[in-house]
């Protein structure tokens, strides 16, 4: 499905709507450039999952964990290649039952589980984003 959002709040609402379909252990692979809305979408995921904590980009920490009924692990793979994944804890999180939201998934395509949720962001202008959500392989 493809959606058009016109504000950050709409992007967050779309994330919250997807959260209702997620199950423990699911991976949400996020694709898109800087400023495309990935972190806003993850804020919505966290809210929809009932997680607590202020969701922010894990750019420098590489991963942020948000506790909740089903915990969320939010990864940033911008500076990570497949050869560095072990050091991030990514593979460990796959075994924990967390839901994983992985920004910059294009950097670790071969490490994404099949199936996973794929969310692609296209920045149309400063406010509008085209967001495509599908379930399938990487």
SULTA-V306790 format. One record per backbone hydrogen bond with DSSP energy under -0.5 kcal/mol. CO is the residue of the C=O (numbers start at 1). NH is the residue of the N-H. E is the energy in kcal/mol with one decimal. If there is no record, write none. Layout:
BEGIN
co = {CO | CO}
nh = {NH | NH}
e = {E | E}
END
This chain:
BEGIN
co = {1 | 3 | 5 | 7 | 8 | 9 | 10 | 11 | 12 | 13 | 14 | 15 | 16 | 17 | 18 | 18 | 19 | 23 | 26 | 27 | 27 | 28 | 28 | 29 | 30 | 31 | 33 | 37 | 38 | 39 | 40 | 41 | 42 | 43 | 44 | 45 | 46 | 46 | 47 | 49 | 53 | 58 | 61 | 62 | 64 | 65 | 66 | 67 | 71 | 72 | 72 | 73 | 73 | 74 | 75 | 77 | 81 | 81 | 82 | 84 | 84 | 85 | 85 | 85 | 86 | 89 | 90 | 91 | 92 | 93 | 93 | 93 | 97 | 99 | 100 | 100 | 101 | 101 | 102 | 102 | 103 | 104 | 105 | 106 | 107 | 108 | 108 | 109 | 116 | 117 | 117 | 118 | 118 | 119 | 120 | 122 | 122 | 128 | 128 | 129 | 129 | 130 | 131 | 132 | 134 | 134 | 136}
nh = {133 | 131 | 129 | 11 | 12 | 13 | 14 | 15 | 16 | 17 | 18 | 19 | 20 | 20 | 21 | 22 | 22 | 26 | 100 | 29 | 117 | 30 | 102 | 119 | 105 | 121 | 36 | 41 | 42 | 43 | 44 | 45 | 46 | 47 | 48 | 49 | 50 | 51 | 50 | 70 | 55 | 62 | 63 | 76 | 74 | 67 | 72 | 52 | 99 | 66 | 74 | 75 | 101 | 64 | 103 | 80 | 84 | 85 | 85 | 87 | 88 | 88 | 89 | 90 | 89 | 93 | 94 | 95 | 95 | 96 | 97 | 98 | 25 | 73 | 28 | 102 | 75 | 103 | 30 | 105 | 77 | 107 | 108 | 109 | 82 | 111 | 112 | 112 | 136 | 29 | 119 | 120 | 134 | 31 | 132 | 124 | 130 | 124 | 125 | 5 | 131 | 122 | 3 | 120 | 118 | 136 | 116}
e = {-2.8 | -2.9 | -2.1 | -1.7 | -2.4 | -2.4 | -2.0 | -1.8 | -2.4 | -2.1 | -2.0 | -2.0 | -0.9 | -0.6 | -2.3 | -0.6 | -1.0 | -2.3 | -2.4 | -0.7 | -2.8 | -0.6 | -2.8 | -3.0 | -2.3 | -2.7 | -1.6 | -2.3 | -2.1 | -2.2 | -1.7 | -2.2 | -2.9 | -2.2 | -2.8 | -2.0 | -0.7 | -2.6 | -1.0 | -0.5 | -0.7 | -2.9 | -0.9 | -2.1 | -3.3 | -0.5 | -2.5 | -2.2 | -2.7 | -3.2 | -0.5 | -0.6 | -2.7 | -2.1 | -2.7 | -1.2 | -1.9 | -0.5 | -1.0 | -0.8 | -0.5 | -1.6 | -0.7 | -1.0 | -1.0 | -2.5 | -1.6 | -0.6 | -1.2 | -1.4 | -0.5 | -0.6 | -0.8 | -2.8 | -3.6 | -0.5 | -3.0 | -0.7 | -2.9 | -0.6 | -2.0 | -1.9 | -2.0 | -0.5 | -0.5 | -2.1 | -0.6 | -1.4 | -2.8 | -3.4 | -0.5 | -0.5 | -2.3 | -2.8 | -2.5 | -0.7 | -2.7 | -2.3 | -1.5 | -2.6 | -0.6 | -2.3 | -3.0 | -2.7 | -3.5 | -0.5 | -3.0}
END
